[in-house]
Amino acid sequence: MEKEQVLKLLKELRPGADVENSSDLIGDRILDSLSLTILIARLDQEFDIEITPDDLMPENFATADTIAELVKRLED
């Protein structure tokens, strides 16, 4: 469930970007510092979680799957 919601948020944030097939959302320049900040705020709100500075590692935001895994971990 988390992955579908993460994909929806990414598509809203970056319309037209290939968010589903990217293996490096930051390296592929789909997520930059501003869009990442917006995404974090939306994830916090959508999933009622708190993403802390310790969670702000590139590997947590590499793909829709890694973002969904972060969300799931923070929900538990």
mmCIF file of the N, C-alpha and C atoms, coordinates in Angstrom:
data_MODEL
# 
_entry.id   MODEL 
# 
loop_
_atom_site.group_PDB 
_atom_site.id 
_atom_site.type_symbol 
_atom_site.label_atom_id 
_atom_site.label_alt_id 
_atom_site.label_comp_id 
_atom_site.label_asym_id 
_atom_site.label_entity_id 
_atom_site.label_seq_id 
_atom_site.pdbx_PDB_ins_code 
_atom_site.Cartn_x 
_atom_site.Cartn_y 
_atom_site.Cartn_z 
_atom_site.occupancy 
_atom_site.B_iso_or_equiv 
_atom_site.pdbx_formal_charge 
_atom_site.auth_seq_id 
_atom_site.auth_comp_id 
_atom_site.auth_asym_id 
_atom_site.auth_atom_id 
_atom_site.pdbx_PDB_model_num 
ATOM 1   N N  . MET A 1 1  ? 0.824  -1.204 0.000   1.00 0.00 ? 1  MET A N  1 
ATOM 2   C CA . MET A 1 1  ? 0.000  0.000  0.000   1.00 0.00 ? 1  MET A CA 1 
ATOM 3   C C  . MET A 1 1  ? 0.860  1.256  0.000   1.00 0.00 ? 1  MET A C  1 
ATOM 4   N N  . GLU A 1 2  ? 1.935  1.241  0.825   1.00 0.00 ? 2  GLU A N  1 
ATOM 5   C CA . GLU A 1 2  ? 2.785  2.417  0.917   1.00 0.00 ? 2  GLU A CA 1 
ATOM 6   C C  . GLU A 1 2  ? 3.371  2.789  -0.446  1.00 0.00 ? 2  GLU A C  1 
ATOM 7   N N  . LYS A 1 3  ? 3.814  1.773  -1.206  1.00 0.00 ? 3  LYS A N  1 
ATOM 8   C CA . LYS A 1 3  ? 4.466  2.065  -2.483  1.00 0.00 ? 3  LYS A CA 1 
ATOM 9   C C  . LYS A 1 3  ? 3.515  2.797  -3.433  1.00 0.00 ? 3  LYS A C  1 
ATOM 10  N N  . GLU A 1 4  ? 2.261  2.373  -3.495  1.00 0.00 ? 4  GLU A N  1 
ATOM 11  C CA . GLU A 1 4  ? 1.313  3.033  -4.392  1.00 0.00 ? 4  GLU A CA 1 
ATOM 12  C C  . GLU A 1 4  ? 1.108  4.496  -3.992  1.00 0.00 ? 4  GLU A C  1 
ATOM 13  N N  . GLN A 1 5  ? 1.015  4.742  -2.693  1.00 0.00 ? 5  GLN A N  1 
ATOM 14  C CA . GLN A 1 5  ? 0.836  6.118  -2.217  1.00 0.00 ? 5  GLN A CA 1 
ATOM 15  C C  . GLN A 1 5  ? 2.096  6.943  -2.464  1.00 0.00 ? 5  GLN A C  1 
ATOM 16  N N  . VAL A 1 6  ? 3.262  6.339  -2.278  1.00 0.00 ? 6  VAL A N  1 
ATOM 17  C CA . VAL A 1 6  ? 4.522  7.033  -2.549  1.00 0.00 ? 6  VAL A CA 1 
ATOM 18  C C  . VAL A 1 6  ? 4.613  7.380  -4.029  1.00 0.00 ? 6  VAL A C  1 
ATOM 19  N N  . LEU A 1 7  ? 4.282  6.441  -4.901  1.00 0.00 ? 7  LEU A N  1 
ATOM 20  C CA . LEU A 1 7  ? 4.299  6.704  -6.335  1.00 0.00 ? 7  LEU A CA 1 
ATOM 21  C C  . LEU A 1 7  ? 3.344  7.838  -6.701  1.00 0.00 ? 7  LEU A C  1 
ATOM 22  N N  . LYS A 1 8  ? 2.178  7.844  -6.099  1.00 0.00 ? 8  LYS A N  1 
ATOM 23  C CA . LYS A 1 8  ? 1.208  8.904  -6.359  1.00 0.00 ? 8  LYS A CA 1 
ATOM 24  C C  . LYS A 1 8  ? 1.783  10.268 -5.961  1.00 0.00 ? 8  LYS A C  1 
ATOM 25  N N  . LEU A 1 9  ? 2.398  10.344 -4.796  1.00 0.00 ? 9  LEU A N  1 
ATOM 26  C CA . LEU A 1 9  ? 3.002  11.600 -4.348  1.00 0.00 ? 9  LEU A CA 1 
ATOM 27  C C  . LEU A 1 9  ? 4.136  12.035 -5.279  1.00 0.00 ? 9  LEU A C  1 
ATOM 28  N N  . LEU A 1 10 ? 4.971  11.079 -5.678  1.00 0.00 ? 10 LEU A N  1 
ATOM 29  C CA . LEU A 1 10 ? 6.076  11.403 -6.580  1.00 0.00 ? 10 LEU A CA 1 
ATOM 30  C C  . LEU A 1 10 ? 5.566  11.895 -7.932  1.00 0.00 ? 10 LEU A C  1 
ATOM 31  N N  . LYS A 1 11 ? 4.524  11.260 -8.448  1.00 0.00 ? 11 LYS A N  1 
ATOM 32  C CA . LYS A 1 11 ? 3.961  11.670 -9.738  1.00 0.00 ? 11 LYS A CA 1 
ATOM 33  C C  . LYS A 1 11 ? 3.318  13.048 -9.653  1.00 0.00 ? 11 LYS A C  1 
ATOM 34  N N  . GLU A 1 12 ? 2.694  13.358 -8.515  1.00 0.00 ? 12 GLU A N  1 
ATOM 35  C CA . GLU A 1 12 ? 2.123  14.689 -8.325  1.00 0.00 ? 12 GLU A CA 1 
ATOM 36  C C  . GLU A 1 12 ? 3.224  15.744 -8.228  1.00 0.00 ? 12 GLU A C  1 
ATOM 37  N N  . LEU A 1 13 ? 4.302  15.376 -7.572  1.00 0.00 ? 13 LEU A N  1 
ATOM 38  C CA . LEU A 1 13 ? 5.416  16.290 -7.365  1.00 0.00 ? 13 LEU A CA 1 
ATOM 39  C C  . LEU A 1 13 ? 6.219  16.511 -8.639  1.00 0.00 ? 13 LEU A C  1 
ATOM 40  N N  . ARG A 1 14 ? 6.417  15.445 -9.405  1.00 0.00 ? 14 ARG A N  1 
ATOM 41  C CA . ARG A 1 14 ? 7.219  15.515 -10.629 1.00 0.00 ? 14 ARG A CA 1 
ATOM 42  C C  . ARG A 1 14 ? 6.465  14.903 -11.807 1.00 0.00 ? 14 ARG A C  1 
ATOM 43  N N  . PRO A 1 15 ? 5.402  15.587 -12.275 1.00 0.00 ? 15 PRO A N  1 
ATOM 44  C CA . PRO A 1 15 ? 4.626  15.046 -13.396 1.00 0.00 ? 15 PRO A CA 1 
ATOM 45  C C  . PRO A 1 15 ? 5.518  14.826 -14.627 1.00 0.00 ? 15 PRO A C  1 
ATOM 46  N N  . GLY A 1 16 ? 5.322  13.706 -15.257 1.00 0.00 ? 16 GLY A N  1 
ATOM 47  C CA . GLY A 1 16 ? 6.079  13.400 -16.462 1.00 0.00 ? 16 GLY A CA 1 
ATOM 48  C C  . GLY A 1 16 ? 7.406  12.703 -16.209 1.00 0.00 ? 16 GLY A C  1 
ATOM 49  N N  . ALA A 1 17 ? 7.906  12.723 -14.996 1.00 0.00 ? 17 ALA A N  1 
ATOM 50  C CA . ALA A 1 17 ? 9.165  12.043 -14.685 1.00 0.00 ? 17 ALA A CA 1 
ATOM 51  C C  . ALA A 1 17 ? 8.904  10.545 -14.530 1.00 0.00 ? 17 ALA A C  1 
ATOM 52  N N  . ASP A 1 18 ? 9.885  9.746  -14.894 1.00 0.00 ? 18 ASP A N  1 
ATOM 53  C CA . ASP A 1 18 ? 9.749  8.292  -14.812 1.00 0.00 ? 18 ASP A CA 1 
ATOM 54  C C  . ASP A 1 18 ? 10.098 7.817  -13.399 1.00 0.00 ? 18 ASP A C  1 
ATOM 55  N N  . VAL A 1 19 ? 9.227  8.131  -12.473 1.00 0.00 ? 19 VAL A N  1 
ATOM 56  C CA . VAL A 1 19 ? 9.483  7.817  -11.065 1.00 0.00 ? 19 VAL A CA 1 
ATOM 57  C C  . VAL A 1 19 ? 9.398  6.325  -10.772 1.00 0.00 ? 19 VAL A C  1 
ATOM 58  N N  . GLU A 1 20 ? 8.671  5.589  -11.581 1.00 0.00 ? 20 GLU A N  1 
ATOM 59  C CA . GLU A 1 20 ? 8.514  4.151  -11.337 1.00 0.00 ? 20 GLU A CA 1 
ATOM 60  C C  . GLU A 1 20 ? 9.761  3.359  -11.708 1.00 0.00 ? 20 GLU A C  1 
ATOM 61  N N  . ASN A 1 21 ? 10.471 3.788  -12.729 1.00 0.00 ? 21 ASN A N  1 
ATOM 62  C CA . ASN A 1 21 ? 11.602 3.014  -13.238 1.00 0.00 ? 21 ASN A CA 1 
ATOM 63  C C  . ASN A 1 21 ? 12.961 3.577  -12.853 1.00 0.00 ? 21 ASN A C  1 
ATOM 64  N N  . SER A 1 22 ? 12.983 4.708  -12.204 1.00 0.00 ? 22 SER A N  1 
ATOM 65  C CA . SER A 1 22 ? 14.261 5.299  -11.820 1.00 0.00 ? 22 SER A CA 1 
ATOM 66  C C  . SER A 1 22 ? 14.902 4.478  -10.706 1.00 0.00 ? 22 SER A C  1 
ATOM 67  N N  . SER A 1 23 ? 16.195 4.216  -10.852 1.00 0.00 ? 23 SER A N  1 
ATOM 68  C CA . SER A 1 23 ? 16.931 3.505  -9.806  1.00 0.00 ? 23 SER A CA 1 
ATOM 69  C C  . SER A 1 23 ? 17.699 4.483  -8.915  1.00 0.00 ? 23 SER A C  1 
ATOM 70  N N  . ASP A 1 24 ? 17.604 5.778  -9.222  1.00 0.00 ? 24 ASP A N  1 
ATOM 71  C CA . ASP A 1 24 ? 18.274 6.800  -8.421  1.00 0.00 ? 24 ASP A CA 1 
ATOM 72  C C  . ASP A 1 24 ? 17.557 8.131  -8.628  1.00 0.00 ? 24 ASP A C  1 
ATOM 73  N N  . LEU A 1 25 ? 16.503 8.346  -7.853  1.00 0.00 ? 25 LEU A N  1 
ATOM 74  C CA . LEU A 1 25 ? 15.684 9.547  -8.017  1.00 0.00 ? 25 LEU A CA 1 
ATOM 75  C C  . LEU A 1 25 ? 16.488 10.828 -7.833  1.00 0.00 ? 25 LEU A C  1 
ATOM 76  N N  . ILE A 1 26 ? 17.467 10.809 -6.952  1.00 0.00 ? 26 ILE A N  1 
ATOM 77  C CA . ILE A 1 26 ? 18.294 11.999 -6.728  1.00 0.00 ? 26 ILE A CA 1 
ATOM 78  C C  . ILE A 1 26 ? 19.328 12.128 -7.841  1.00 0.00 ? 26 ILE A C  1 
ATOM 79  N N  . GLY A 1 27 ? 20.018 11.051 -8.151  1.00 0.00 ? 27 GLY A N  1 
ATOM 80  C CA . GLY A 1 27 ? 21.028 11.067 -9.213  1.00 0.00 ? 27 GLY A CA 1 
ATOM 81  C C  . GLY A 1 27 ? 20.444 11.365 -10.586 1.00 0.00 ? 27 GLY A C  1 
ATOM 82  N N  . ASP A 1 28 ? 19.222 10.915 -10.820 1.00 0.00 ? 28 ASP A N  1 
ATOM 83  C CA . ASP A 1 28 ? 18.539 11.186 -12.095 1.00 0.00 ? 28 ASP A CA 1 
ATOM 84  C C  . ASP A 1 28 ? 17.910 12.577 -12.121 1.00 0.00 ? 28 ASP A C  1 
ATOM 85  N N  . ARG A 1 29 ? 18.112 13.328 -11.049 1.00 0.00 ? 29 ARG A N  1 
ATOM 86  C CA . ARG A 1 29 ? 17.614 14.703 -10.906 1.00 0.00 ? 29 ARG A CA 1 
ATOM 87  C C  . ARG A 1 29 ? 16.096 14.806 -10.943 1.00 0.00 ? 29 ARG A C  1 
ATOM 88  N N  . ILE A 1 30 ? 15.447 13.736 -10.535 1.00 0.00 ? 30 ILE A N  1 
ATOM 89  C CA . ILE A 1 30 ? 13.997 13.771 -10.377 1.00 0.00 ? 30 ILE A CA 1 
ATOM 90  C C  . ILE A 1 30 ? 13.676 14.460 -9.054  1.00 0.00 ? 30 ILE A C  1 
ATOM 91  N N  . LEU A 1 31 ? 14.484 14.166 -8.035  1.00 0.00 ? 31 LEU A N  1 
ATOM 92  C CA . LEU A 1 31 ? 14.349 14.846 -6.751  1.00 0.00 ? 31 LEU A CA 1 
ATOM 93  C C  . LEU A 1 31 ? 15.546 15.761 -6.538  1.00 0.00 ? 31 LEU A C  1 
ATOM 94  N N  . ASP A 1 32 ? 15.274 17.052 -6.343  1.00 0.00 ? 32 ASP A N  1 
ATOM 95  C CA . ASP A 1 32 ? 16.312 17.993 -5.953  1.00 0.00 ? 32 ASP A CA 1 
ATOM 96  C C  . ASP A 1 32 ? 16.011 18.424 -4.522  1.00 0.00 ? 32 ASP A C  1 
ATOM 97  N N  . SER A 1 33 ? 16.768 19.349 -4.000  1.00 0.00 ? 33 SER A N  1 
ATOM 98  C CA . SER A 1 33 ? 16.599 19.711 -2.586  1.00 0.00 ? 33 SER A CA 1 
ATOM 99  C C  . SER A 1 33 ? 15.205 20.259 -2.291  1.00 0.00 ? 33 SER A C  1 
ATOM 100 N N  . LEU A 1 34 ? 14.655 21.063 -3.179  1.00 0.00 ? 34 LEU A N  1 
ATOM 101 C CA . LEU A 1 34 ? 13.318 21.613 -2.944  1.00 0.00 ? 34 LEU A CA 1 
ATOM 102 C C  . LEU A 1 34 ? 12.243 20.534 -3.038  1.00 0.00 ? 34 LEU A C  1 
ATOM 103 N N  . SER A 1 35 ? 12.291 19.723 -4.083  1.00 0.00 ? 35 SER A N  1 
ATOM 104 C CA . SER A 1 35 ? 11.264 18.683 -4.228  1.00 0.00 ? 35 SER A CA 1 
ATOM 105 C C  . SER A 1 35 ? 11.391 17.640 -3.116  1.00 0.00 ? 35 SER A C  1 
ATOM 106 N N  . LEU A 1 36 ? 12.605 17.379 -2.654  1.00 0.00 ? 36 LEU A N  1 
ATOM 107 C CA . LEU A 1 36 ? 12.795 16.447 -1.552  1.00 0.00 ? 36 LEU A CA 1 
ATOM 108 C C  . LEU A 1 36 ? 12.190 17.003 -0.264  1.00 0.00 ? 36 LEU A C  1 
ATOM 109 N N  . THR A 1 37 ? 12.359 18.285 -0.030  1.00 0.00 ? 37 THR A N  1 
ATOM 110 C CA . THR A 1 37 ? 11.771 18.930 1.147   1.00 0.00 ? 37 THR A CA 1 
ATOM 111 C C  . THR A 1 37 ? 10.247 18.843 1.100   1.00 0.00 ? 37 THR A C  1 
ATOM 112 N N  . ILE A 1 38 ? 9.680  19.098 -0.059  1.00 0.00 ? 38 ILE A N  1 
ATOM 113 C CA . ILE A 1 38 ? 8.228  19.014 -0.225  1.00 0.00 ? 38 ILE A CA 1 
ATOM 114 C C  . ILE A 1 38 ? 7.756  17.578 -0.034  1.00 0.00 ? 38 ILE A C  1 
ATOM 115 N N  . LEU A 1 39 ? 8.491  16.625 -0.614  1.00 0.00 ? 39 LEU A N  1 
ATOM 116 C CA . LEU A 1 39 ? 8.132  15.212 -0.478  1.00 0.00 ? 39 LEU A CA 1 
ATOM 117 C C  . LEU A 1 39 ? 8.149  14.789 0.986   1.00 0.00 ? 39 LEU A C  1 
ATOM 118 N N  . ILE A 1 40 ? 9.153  15.183 1.724   1.00 0.00 ? 40 ILE A N  1 
ATOM 119 C CA . ILE A 1 40 ? 9.245  14.816 3.133   1.00 0.00 ? 40 ILE A CA 1 
ATOM 120 C C  . ILE A 1 40 ? 8.050  15.364 3.908   1.00 0.00 ? 40 ILE A C  1 
ATOM 121 N N  . ALA A 1 41 ? 7.695  16.607 3.653   1.00 0.00 ? 41 ALA A N  1 
ATOM 122 C CA . ALA A 1 41 ? 6.526  17.197 4.322   1.00 0.00 ? 41 ALA A CA 1 
ATOM 123 C C  . ALA A 1 41 ? 5.252  16.447 3.964   1.00 0.00 ? 41 ALA A C  1 
ATOM 124 N N  . ARG A 1 42 ? 5.112  16.084 2.696   1.00 0.00 ? 42 ARG A N  1 
ATOM 125 C CA . ARG A 1 42 ? 3.912  15.348 2.257   1.00 0.00 ? 42 ARG A CA 1 
ATOM 126 C C  . ARG A 1 42 ? 3.873  13.945 2.850   1.00 0.00 ? 42 ARG A C  1 
ATOM 127 N N  . LEU A 1 43 ? 5.023  13.274 2.921   1.00 0.00 ? 43 LEU A N  1 
ATOM 128 C CA . LEU A 1 43 ? 5.076  11.942 3.529   1.00 0.00 ? 43 LEU A CA 1 
ATOM 129 C C  . LEU A 1 43 ? 4.713  12.015 5.007   1.00 0.00 ? 43 LEU A C  1 
ATOM 130 N N  . ASP A 1 44 ? 5.272  13.005 5.708   1.00 0.00 ? 44 ASP A N  1 
ATOM 131 C CA . ASP A 1 44 ? 4.946  13.194 7.130   1.00 0.00 ? 44 ASP A CA 1 
ATOM 132 C C  . ASP A 1 44 ? 3.442  13.341 7.318   1.00 0.00 ? 44 ASP A C  1 
ATOM 133 N N  . GLN A 1 45 ? 2.836  14.147 6.469   1.00 0.00 ? 45 GLN A N  1 
ATOM 134 C CA . GLN A 1 45 ? 1.404  14.427 6.581   1.00 0.00 ? 45 GLN A CA 1 
ATOM 135 C C  . GLN A 1 45 ? 0.562  13.226 6.147   1.00 0.00 ? 45 GLN A C  1 
ATOM 136 N N  . GLU A 1 46 ? 0.882  12.653 5.016   1.00 0.00 ? 46 GLU A N  1 
ATOM 137 C CA . GLU A 1 46 ? 0.092  11.558 4.436   1.00 0.00 ? 46 GLU A CA 1 
ATOM 138 C C  . GLU A 1 46 ? 0.094  10.310 5.325   1.00 0.00 ? 46 GLU A C  1 
ATOM 139 N N  . PHE A 1 47 ? 1.254  9.995  5.896   1.00 0.00 ? 47 PHE A N  1 
ATOM 140 C CA . PHE A 1 47 ? 1.396  8.747  6.646   1.00 0.00 ? 47 PHE A CA 1 
ATOM 141 C C  . PHE A 1 47 ? 1.445  8.959  8.154   1.00 0.00 ? 47 PHE A C  1 
ATOM 142 N N  . ASP A 1 48 ? 1.354  10.208 8.588   1.00 0.00 ? 48 ASP A N  1 
ATOM 143 C CA . ASP A 1 48 ? 1.421  10.541 10.012  1.00 0.00 ? 48 ASP A CA 1 
ATOM 144 C C  . ASP A 1 48 ? 2.695  9.968  10.655  1.00 0.00 ? 48 ASP A C  1 
ATOM 145 N N  . ILE A 1 49 ? 3.821  10.295 10.005  1.00 0.00 ? 49 ILE A N  1 
ATOM 146 C CA . ILE A 1 49 ? 5.132  9.861  10.487  1.00 0.00 ? 49 ILE A CA 1 
ATOM 147 C C  . ILE A 1 49 ? 6.001  11.095 10.683  1.00 0.00 ? 49 ILE A C  1 
ATOM 148 N N  . GLU A 1 50 ? 7.166  10.897 11.276  1.00 0.00 ? 50 GLU A N  1 
ATOM 149 C CA . GLU A 1 50 ? 8.132  11.982 11.401  1.00 0.00 ? 50 GLU A CA 1 
ATOM 150 C C  . GLU A 1 50 ? 9.460  11.514 10.833  1.00 0.00 ? 50 GLU A C  1 
ATOM 151 N N  . ILE A 1 51 ? 9.849  12.115 9.728   1.00 0.00 ? 51 ILE A N  1 
ATOM 152 C CA . ILE A 1 51 ? 11.141 11.824 9.120   1.00 0.00 ? 51 ILE A CA 1 
ATOM 153 C C  . ILE A 1 51 ? 12.154 12.749 9.791   1.00 0.00 ? 51 ILE A C  1 
ATOM 154 N N  . THR A 1 52 ? 13.117 12.145 10.465  1.00 0.00 ? 52 THR A N  1 
ATOM 155 C CA . THR A 1 52 ? 14.103 12.903 11.237  1.00 0.00 ? 52 THR A CA 1 
ATOM 156 C C  . THR A 1 52 ? 15.372 13.122 10.415  1.00 0.00 ? 52 THR A C  1 
ATOM 157 N N  . PRO A 1 53 ? 16.258 13.995 10.867  1.00 0.00 ? 53 PRO A N  1 
ATOM 158 C CA . PRO A 1 53 ? 17.530 14.180 10.161  1.00 0.00 ? 53 PRO A CA 1 
ATOM 159 C C  . PRO A 1 53 ? 18.315 12.876 9.992   1.00 0.00 ? 53 PRO A C  1 
ATOM 160 N N  . ASP A 1 54 ? 18.185 11.959 10.937  1.00 0.00 ? 54 ASP A N  1 
ATOM 161 C CA . ASP A 1 54 ? 18.873 10.666 10.812  1.00 0.00 ? 54 ASP A CA 1 
ATOM 162 C C  . ASP A 1 54 ? 18.360 9.851  9.621   1.00 0.00 ? 54 ASP A C  1 
ATOM 163 N N  . ASP A 1 55 ? 17.120 10.103 9.200   1.00 0.00 ? 55 ASP A N  1 
ATOM 164 C CA . ASP A 1 55 ? 16.529 9.375  8.076   1.00 0.00 ? 55 ASP A CA 1 
ATOM 165 C C  . ASP A 1 55 ? 16.903 9.990  6.724   1.00 0.00 ? 55 ASP A C  1 
ATOM 166 N N  . LEU A 1 56 ? 17.500 11.160 6.734   1.00 0.00 ? 56 LEU A N  1 
ATOM 167 C CA . LEU A 1 56 ? 17.782 11.897 5.501   1.00 0.00 ? 56 LEU A CA 1 
ATOM 168 C C  . LEU A 1 56 ? 19.079 11.429 4.843   1.00 0.00 ? 56 LEU A C  1 
ATOM 169 N N  . MET A 1 57 ? 19.068 10.180 4.443   1.00 0.00 ? 57 MET A N  1 
ATOM 170 C CA . MET A 1 57 ? 20.197 9.595  3.736   1.00 0.00 ? 57 MET A CA 1 
ATOM 171 C C  . MET A 1 57 ? 19.756 9.312  2.301   1.00 0.00 ? 57 MET A C  1 
ATOM 172 N N  . PRO A 1 58 ? 20.626 9.555  1.329   1.00 0.00 ? 58 PRO A N  1 
ATOM 173 C CA . PRO A 1 58 ? 20.243 9.337  -0.075  1.00 0.00 ? 58 PRO A CA 1 
ATOM 174 C C  . PRO A 1 58 ? 19.670 7.953  -0.340  1.00 0.00 ? 58 PRO A C  1 
ATOM 175 N N  . GLU A 1 59 ? 20.187 6.939  0.342   1.00 0.00 ? 59 GLU A N  1 
ATOM 176 C CA . GLU A 1 59 ? 19.691 5.579  0.086   1.00 0.00 ? 59 GLU A CA 1 
ATOM 177 C C  . GLU A 1 59 ? 18.231 5.401  0.500   1.00 0.00 ? 59 GLU A C  1 
ATOM 178 N N  . ASN A 1 60 ? 17.727 6.228  1.402   1.00 0.00 ? 60 ASN A N  1 
ATOM 179 C CA . ASN A 1 60 ? 16.314 6.149  1.788   1.00 0.00 ? 60 ASN A CA 1 
ATOM 180 C C  . ASN A 1 60 ? 15.394 6.775  0.744   1.00 0.00 ? 60 ASN A C  1 
ATOM 181 N N  . PHE A 1 61 ? 15.964 7.567  -0.163  1.00 0.00 ? 61 PHE A N  1 
ATOM 182 C CA . PHE A 1 61 ? 15.169 8.272  -1.164  1.00 0.00 ? 61 PHE A CA 1 
ATOM 183 C C  . PHE A 1 61 ? 15.611 7.936  -2.588  1.00 0.00 ? 61 PHE A C  1 
ATOM 184 N N  . ALA A 1 62 ? 16.260 6.786  -2.755  1.00 0.00 ? 62 ALA A N  1 
ATOM 185 C CA . ALA A 1 62 ? 16.790 6.388  -4.064  1.00 0.00 ? 62 ALA A CA 1 
ATOM 186 C C  . ALA A 1 62 ? 15.695 5.990  -5.041  1.00 0.00 ? 62 ALA A C  1 
ATOM 187 N N  . THR A 1 63 ? 14.683 5.272  -4.554  1.00 0.00 ? 63 THR A N  1 
ATOM 188 C CA . THR A 1 63 ? 13.613 4.775  -5.418  1.00 0.00 ? 63 THR A CA 1 
ATOM 189 C C  . THR A 1 63 ? 12.289 4.853  -4.668  1.00 0.00 ? 63 THR A C  1 
ATOM 190 N N  . ALA A 1 64 ? 11.215 4.635  -5.385  1.00 0.00 ? 64 ALA A N  1 
ATOM 191 C CA . ALA A 1 64 ? 9.900  4.583  -4.732  1.00 0.00 ? 64 ALA A CA 1 
ATOM 192 C C  . ALA A 1 64 ? 9.876  3.451  -3.701  1.00 0.00 ? 64 ALA A C  1 
ATOM 193 N N  . ASP A 1 65 ? 10.553 2.355  -4.007  1.00 0.00 ? 65 ASP A N  1 
ATOM 194 C CA . ASP A 1 65 ? 10.601 1.226  -3.072  1.00 0.00 ? 65 ASP A CA 1 
ATOM 195 C C  . ASP A 1 65 ? 11.325 1.601  -1.783  1.00 0.00 ? 65 ASP A C  1 
ATOM 196 N N  . THR A 1 66 ? 12.469 2.269  -1.887  1.00 0.00 ? 66 THR A N  1 
ATOM 197 C CA . THR A 1 66 ? 13.214 2.614  -0.670  1.00 0.00 ? 66 THR A CA 1 
ATOM 198 C C  . THR A 1 66 ? 12.465 3.653  0.161   1.00 0.00 ? 66 THR A C  1 
ATOM 199 N N  . ILE A 1 67 ? 11.746 4.545  -0.509  1.00 0.00 ? 67 ILE A N  1 
ATOM 200 C CA . ILE A 1 67 ? 10.919 5.520  0.223   1.00 0.00 ? 67 ILE A CA 1 
ATOM 201 C C  . ILE A 1 67 ? 9.791  4.788  0.939   1.00 0.00 ? 67 ILE A C  1 
ATOM 202 N N  . ALA A 1 68 ? 9.149  3.851  0.252   1.00 0.00 ? 68 ALA A N  1 
ATOM 203 C CA . ALA A 1 68 ? 8.067  3.070  0.868   1.00 0.00 ? 68 ALA A CA 1 
ATOM 204 C C  . ALA A 1 68 ? 8.583  2.255  2.048   1.00 0.00 ? 68 ALA A C  1 
ATOM 205 N N  . GLU A 1 69 ? 9.791  1.700  1.930   1.00 0.00 ? 69 GLU A N  1 
ATOM 206 C CA . GLU A 1 69 ? 10.381 0.950  3.039   1.00 0.00 ? 69 GLU A CA 1 
ATOM 207 C C  . GLU A 1 69 ? 10.639 1.866  4.234   1.00 0.00 ? 69 GLU A C  1 
ATOM 208 N N  . LEU A 1 70 ? 11.105 3.083  3.987   1.00 0.00 ? 70 LEU A N  1 
ATOM 209 C CA . LEU A 1 70 ? 11.317 4.058  5.059   1.00 0.00 ? 70 LEU A CA 1 
ATOM 210 C C  . LEU A 1 70 ? 9.992  4.372  5.755   1.00 0.00 ? 70 LEU A C  1 
ATOM 211 N N  . VAL A 1 71 ? 8.961  4.613  4.970   1.00 0.00 ? 71 VAL A N  1 
ATOM 212 C CA . VAL A 1 71 ? 7.644  4.916  5.531   1.00 0.00 ? 71 VAL A CA 1 
ATOM 213 C C  . VAL A 1 71 ? 7.163  3.758  6.381   1.00 0.00 ? 71 VAL A C  1 
ATOM 214 N N  . LYS A 1 72 ? 7.267  2.542  5.853   1.00 0.00 ? 72 LYS A N  1 
ATOM 215 C CA . LYS A 1 72 ? 6.805  1.371  6.604   1.00 0.00 ? 72 LYS A CA 1 
ATOM 216 C C  . LYS A 1 72 ? 7.558  1.226  7.913   1.00 0.00 ? 72 LYS A C  1 
ATOM 217 N N  . ARG A 1 73 ? 8.871  1.425  7.878   1.00 0.00 ? 73 ARG A N  1 
ATOM 218 C CA . ARG A 1 73 ? 9.694  1.327  9.092   1.00 0.00 ? 73 ARG A CA 1 
ATOM 219 C C  . ARG A 1 73 ? 9.257  2.378  10.120  1.00 0.00 ? 73 ARG A C  1 
ATOM 220 N N  . LEU A 1 74 ? 8.986  3.598  9.665   1.00 0.00 ? 74 LEU A N  1 
ATOM 221 C CA . LEU A 1 74 ? 8.601  4.668  10.583  1.00 0.00 ? 74 LEU A CA 1 
ATOM 222 C C  . LEU A 1 74 ? 7.174  4.508  11.100  1.00 0.00 ? 74 LEU A C  1 
ATOM 223 N N  . GLU A 1 75 ? 6.344  3.805  10.358  1.00 0.00 ? 75 GLU A N  1 
ATOM 224 C CA . GLU A 1 75 ? 4.974  3.547  10.822  1.00 0.00 ? 75 GLU A CA 1 
ATOM 225 C C  . GLU A 1 75 ? 4.944  2.502  11.932  1.00 0.00 ? 75 GLU A C  1 
ATOM 226 N N  . ASP A 1 76 ? 5.895  1.578  11.908  1.00 0.00 ? 76 ASP A N  1 
ATOM 227 C CA . ASP A 1 76 ? 5.910  0.462  12.879  1.00 0.00 ? 76 ASP A CA 1 
ATOM 228 C C  . ASP A 1 76 ? 6.360  0.874  14.246  1.00 0.00 ? 76 ASP A C  1 
# 
